[in-house]
Amino acid sequence: MIDVRIIGTTDALGALKLSVLNTFLVFAVIPLAVVAVVAALVFGGSDRVRRARRYRPGRPYDFKPIWFLASPEQVGPAYGGPETGHQATPPAIEPGVIEDSSGARVLPGPTGGASDRW
Amino acid sequence: MTAGEQPRTALESPGGNTISAEPEQATSDSGLEALDGPFTTRQLLRLDEALRVADQQTGLTFSVYLGELDEPTRESAERLHRQLSGADTAVLLAVSPNQRVLEIVTGSAARKRISDRDAKLAALSMAAAFAGGDLAGGVLSGLDQLASHAGRH
């Protein structure tokens, strides 16, 4: 006669001991709490209003015109500059060289420059 | 200076918030308006630095206009350029993001230092940055290129 004996009973297996409430806490509440923390950090951490204020090509740009100048007192008196105050005089540039770095002649004219589109 | 004479400080009265706690103290009215623009505070500071360094190194007057330009844009940008005192040595970068157009205007003395070809090169790199949506980076790289082409005075 062979004596068969079960060594471990079902009481010793931990997983099978979990009640419905414990299962719910471990597998639903904790993951949801982690998700909630991450979502709160993502959506609450940055100032989203500030980030939206930037230029994107193709979207309308509705900011007021700005004019940046290192020293605003150089704008002429007729356009809001000082009337009689000391005007910063830019250093004189030696005249006579009407050619660019490669030796090509620069066409005479009041203003030069370039244009481009994007 | 004797011990009795104290150097005057910039503060009208002692006390109050520090500048970092209340940046409005160190900002003019026009500076506050610039904070409403498309740039962050950090970008504005970098732009300010770039303009100042470009002016100091070259002796030219660099300025950046950002906004609508009337048609035709070239004439409109040249009109703005004439408003600068010392327009001969002034360089204006006019950018209109809505019209997607940029104009670089150099004065009659400034164009001897910055040739039209150099200006076109700067305009190309600015347009490339603007097409990617980088307004501040484009302006900064344009200023940098124009200033280095102009050389030191």
Interface residues (C-beta under 8 A of the other chain):
Chain A: R50 R53 R54 Y55 R56 P57 P60 Y61 F63 K64 P65 I66 W67 F68 L69 A70 S71 P72 Q74 V75 G76 A78 Y79 G81 Q87 A88 T89 P90 P91 I93 V97 I98 D100 S101 A104 V106 G109 P110 T111 G112 G113 A114 S115 D116 R117 W118
Chain B: S30 E33 A34 D36 G37 P38 T40 L47 D48 L51 R52 A54 D55 G59 L60 T61 F62 S63 V64 Y65 L66 G67 E68 T73 R74 E78 L80 H81 Q83 L84 S85 G86 T89 A90 P97 N98 R100 V101 L102 E103 I104 V105 T106 G107 S108 A109 A110 R111 K112 R113 I114 S115 D116 R117 D118 A119 K120 A122 A123 L124 M126 A127 A128 F130 A131 G132 G133 L135 H153
